[in-house]
């Protein structure tokens, strides 16, 4: 005789999913057919309110893969505070408008957030005020070509990092700026079959520390130009003795004003150390 087998199909349901992190409200929202797997890329670092947070890669990849077995599936990526303090700049390179983003080759399974970027021409990354800084970045690309990415502060080469064949992170030596200066990435990198890209950039400022005694005051002389912070807990004033030598006048100094290097300062605060 004959055997007849009938396979019955039904319309597959589409389920919504959301991937959150526990630091800010940036969420990835998507849909998948029931039972399918979704893959969402995530960044290694998040900067919020001046604090840098970090999460670990999953099997050396910055991708979260999960089955979507029910509608409105929600996943959360947890971050923790890093020991990297005084961060004044952080960006995934694909978010820097002067660079060219790409996810060619193995970038999606090696780079933070599944993307990277390169400098098709000399590119200004940011402008920094006077101060002392270090720059950290991660590079991905073929090691056999000894490919370098060079960062300049104005006319000075402050950091060079070479591709190693995998994703690798490096940090510059301290460099000092005496005036507001552009940080420039010289033309470098490419997409294609053998991409060479930067993954993210972190710039931190080396702080000057003042130690206040139990008396509640400290005298201090700045080593570098210091910018008056925009902080309601900090007041900066100049003091002038009046002509009759019997009183003083206090004048507030606006946030953003630069106090020149080698300026004498009287600090009033609760006993402790302050950056």
matplotlib code that plots the C-alpha trace (Angstrom):
import matplotlib.pyplot as plt

x = [0.0, 1.0, 1.7, 0.7, 2.3, 0.8, 2.9, 0.7, 2.1, 0.8, 1.8, 4.8, 4.3, 6.5, 7.7, 9.1, 12.3, 14.2, 17.8, 18.5, 21.6, 21.6, 23.4, 21.4, 18.1, 19.5, 17.6, 17.7, 14.2, 13.6, 11.4, 12.0, 10.0, 9.0, 11.9, 14.5, 17.7, 18.4, 21.8, 22.4, 25.7, 26.7, 29.5, 32.3, 32.1, 29.4, 30.2, 27.5, 27.8, 31.6, 31.8, 33.1, 31.4, 32.5, 31.0, 32.7, 32.7, 30.7, 33.1, 35.4, 32.5, 30.5, 27.3, 24.4, 22.6, 19.4, 16.3, 13.1, 10.6, 7.9, 6.5, 8.1, 11.3, 13.5, 17.3, 19.6, 23.4, 25.0, 27.9, 30.2, 32.2, 35.8, 38.9, 39.5, 38.8, 38.6, 37.3, 36.7, 36.0, 34.6, 33.2, 32.7, 34.6, 31.6, 29.8, 32.5, 31.3, 34.7, 35.5, 34.2, 32.4, 32.5, 31.5, 33.6, 35.4, 35.5, 34.7, 31.1, 32.4, 35.5, 34.8, 32.8, 29.3, 30.1, 31.5, 34.7, 35.9, 38.9, 40.2, 39.7, 41.4, 43.0, 40.2, 39.6, 38.4, 37.7, 39.2, 40.6, 41.2, 44.6, 45.7, 47.5, 45.9, 46.3, 44.5, 43.4, 42.1, 41.6, 42.7, 41.7, 43.4, 46.0, 49.3, 51.6, 51.3, 52.5, 49.8, 49.9, 47.3, 48.8, 47.1, 48.3, 47.7, 48.1, 51.5, 52.7, 52.4, 51.2, 50.3, 50.9, 49.3, 49.9, 47.5, 48.3, 45.9, 43.3, 41.5, 44.1, 44.0, 46.8, 47.3, 49.5, 52.0, 50.9, 50.8, 50.4, 48.4, 49.1, 46.0, 42.8, 44.1, 42.5, 43.1, 43.7, 43.7, 45.9, 44.6, 44.8, 42.8, 40.4, 37.4, 37.3, 38.4, 41.2, 39.9, 42.0, 40.0, 39.8, 37.1, 36.7, 38.6, 38.9, 40.6, 41.2, 42.7, 45.3, 44.0, 45.9, 45.3, 45.0, 45.3, 43.2, 44.2, 41.9, 42.1, 39.9, 42.2, 45.2, 47.5, 48.2, 49.9, 48.6, 51.0, 48.9, 46.1, 43.0, 39.5, 36.9, 34.3, 30.6, 29.7, 27.3, 29.5, 32.5, 32.9, 36.0, 36.6, 39.2, 39.9, 40.9, 41.9, 40.2, 42.2, 41.6, 43.1, 40.2, 38.1, 38.1, 35.9, 35.1, 34.4, 33.0, 34.9, 32.7, 32.7, 34.9, 37.4, 41.0, 43.2, 46.7, 49.5, 51.6, 48.7, 48.5, 45.2, 43.7, 41.4, 38.6, 37.0, 36.4, 39.6, 40.5, 42.1, 40.5, 41.2]
y = [0.0, 3.6, 5.7, 9.3, 11.6, 15.1, 17.8, 20.5, 24.1, 27.0, 30.6, 31.1, 33.7, 36.8, 37.6, 40.9, 41.1, 43.8, 43.9, 46.4, 47.3, 48.2, 51.5, 53.7, 53.5, 52.6, 49.5, 47.3, 46.3, 43.6, 40.8, 37.1, 34.1, 31.9, 29.7, 31.4, 32.9, 36.6, 38.1, 41.6, 43.3, 45.3, 47.7, 46.9, 50.3, 52.8, 56.3, 57.8, 60.9, 60.9, 57.2, 54.5, 51.1, 47.8, 44.4, 41.1, 39.6, 36.3, 33.7, 36.5, 38.2, 41.2, 39.5, 38.3, 35.3, 33.9, 31.9, 33.9, 31.4, 33.9, 37.3, 40.3, 38.5, 40.8, 40.3, 42.6, 43.1, 44.0, 46.4, 47.3, 50.4, 50.3, 51.6, 54.1, 57.5, 61.1, 60.0, 63.2, 61.4, 58.0, 56.9, 53.8, 54.7, 54.0, 56.9, 59.4, 61.4, 62.1, 58.4, 55.7, 52.9, 49.2, 45.7, 43.9, 40.6, 39.3, 42.7, 41.7, 38.9, 40.6, 44.3, 46.0, 46.6, 44.6, 47.5, 49.5, 52.5, 53.9, 57.3, 57.7, 61.1, 62.9, 63.1, 65.3, 63.1, 65.8, 69.0, 68.9, 71.9, 72.5, 69.7, 66.3, 63.3, 59.6, 58.0, 54.4, 52.7, 49.2, 48.1, 45.2, 43.9, 41.8, 41.7, 40.7, 44.1, 46.0, 48.5, 51.6, 54.1, 57.5, 60.0, 63.6, 66.5, 69.4, 68.8, 66.3, 62.5, 61.4, 57.8, 55.0, 51.6, 48.6, 45.9, 42.5, 40.1, 40.2, 42.9, 44.5, 47.5, 50.0, 53.2, 56.2, 57.8, 61.0, 64.1, 67.7, 70.4, 74.0, 75.3, 73.8, 71.4, 69.1, 65.3, 64.0, 60.5, 60.5, 58.8, 55.0, 51.8, 50.2, 47.9, 45.0, 41.4, 42.3, 45.3, 47.4, 49.5, 51.1, 49.9, 52.6, 55.6, 56.6, 59.8, 60.4, 63.5, 63.1, 65.0, 67.2, 66.2, 68.6, 67.4, 69.4, 69.1, 69.0, 72.8, 72.8, 74.7, 74.0, 76.2, 74.9, 75.9, 74.5, 72.5, 72.8, 75.0, 74.0, 74.5, 75.7, 72.8, 73.2, 71.8, 73.2, 71.9, 73.8, 77.6, 79.5, 83.1, 85.7, 87.7, 91.4, 93.4, 96.8, 100.0, 100.6, 97.2, 96.4, 94.1, 91.9, 91.5, 88.1, 87.7, 84.5, 82.9, 81.3, 77.6, 76.9, 79.6, 78.5, 79.0, 79.4, 77.0, 78.1, 80.0, 80.1, 78.9, 78.7, 75.6, 75.5, 72.0, 69.2, 67.4, 64.9, 64.5, 66.1, 65.8]
z = [0.0, 0.5, 3.6, 3.8, 6.3, 6.8, 8.4, 9.9, 10.2, 12.2, 12.1, 14.4, 17.1, 17.2, 20.7, 21.9, 24.0, 25.9, 27.0, 29.8, 31.8, 35.5, 35.1, 32.7, 30.8, 27.4, 26.3, 23.2, 22.0, 19.4, 18.2, 17.4, 16.4, 19.3, 20.4, 18.3, 19.8, 19.9, 20.0, 21.4, 21.5, 24.6, 25.5, 27.9, 29.7, 30.6, 31.9, 34.1, 36.2, 36.0, 37.1, 34.8, 35.0, 33.4, 32.6, 31.5, 28.1, 27.6, 26.2, 25.0, 23.2, 24.0, 22.8, 24.9, 23.3, 24.7, 23.7, 23.3, 24.7, 25.8, 24.8, 26.6, 27.5, 29.6, 30.2, 32.2, 31.9, 35.2, 35.5, 38.4, 39.2, 37.9, 39.7, 36.8, 38.4, 37.1, 33.7, 31.6, 28.3, 27.2, 23.9, 21.8, 18.6, 16.4, 18.2, 17.3, 14.4, 12.9, 12.6, 10.2, 11.9, 10.7, 11.8, 9.1, 9.7, 13.2, 14.7, 15.8, 17.9, 19.3, 19.9, 22.6, 21.3, 18.2, 16.3, 15.9, 13.9, 12.1, 10.9, 7.2, 7.6, 10.5, 13.0, 16.1, 18.9, 21.5, 23.0, 26.5, 28.8, 30.4, 32.7, 32.9, 31.3, 30.3, 27.3, 27.1, 24.0, 22.6, 19.2, 17.0, 13.8, 12.1, 14.0, 11.1, 9.5, 12.6, 12.2, 14.4, 15.6, 16.7, 18.9, 19.0, 21.4, 19.0, 17.3, 19.9, 19.6, 23.0, 22.3, 19.7, 19.9, 17.6, 16.5, 18.1, 16.2, 19.0, 21.0, 23.2, 25.5, 26.1, 28.1, 27.4, 29.7, 31.3, 29.1, 30.1, 28.3, 29.1, 27.2, 25.6, 23.0, 20.3, 20.7, 17.2, 15.8, 12.7, 9.6, 10.2, 10.0, 7.5, 7.1, 4.6, 5.0, 7.4, 9.4, 11.7, 14.1, 17.5, 19.9, 22.6, 24.0, 27.7, 28.8, 32.5, 34.2, 36.8, 39.9, 42.3, 45.9, 48.8, 52.4, 54.9, 58.6, 61.6, 61.7, 58.7, 56.4, 54.1, 52.1, 48.6, 45.3, 42.0, 40.0, 36.8, 35.5, 37.5, 36.2, 38.7, 38.9, 38.3, 41.7, 44.2, 47.0, 45.9, 46.1, 44.8, 45.7, 45.5, 48.6, 48.6, 51.7, 51.8, 51.8, 55.5, 56.2, 58.6, 56.3, 53.3, 50.2, 48.7, 45.0, 43.6, 40.7, 38.0, 37.2, 34.2, 35.1, 35.0, 38.1, 36.7, 37.7, 40.7, 42.3, 46.1, 47.4, 50.9, 51.1, 53.7, 54.2, 56.7, 57.5, 54.7, 51.3, 48.2, 44.5]

ax = plt.figure().add_subplot(projection="3d")
ax.plot(x, y, z, "-o")
ax.set_aspect("equal")
plt.show()
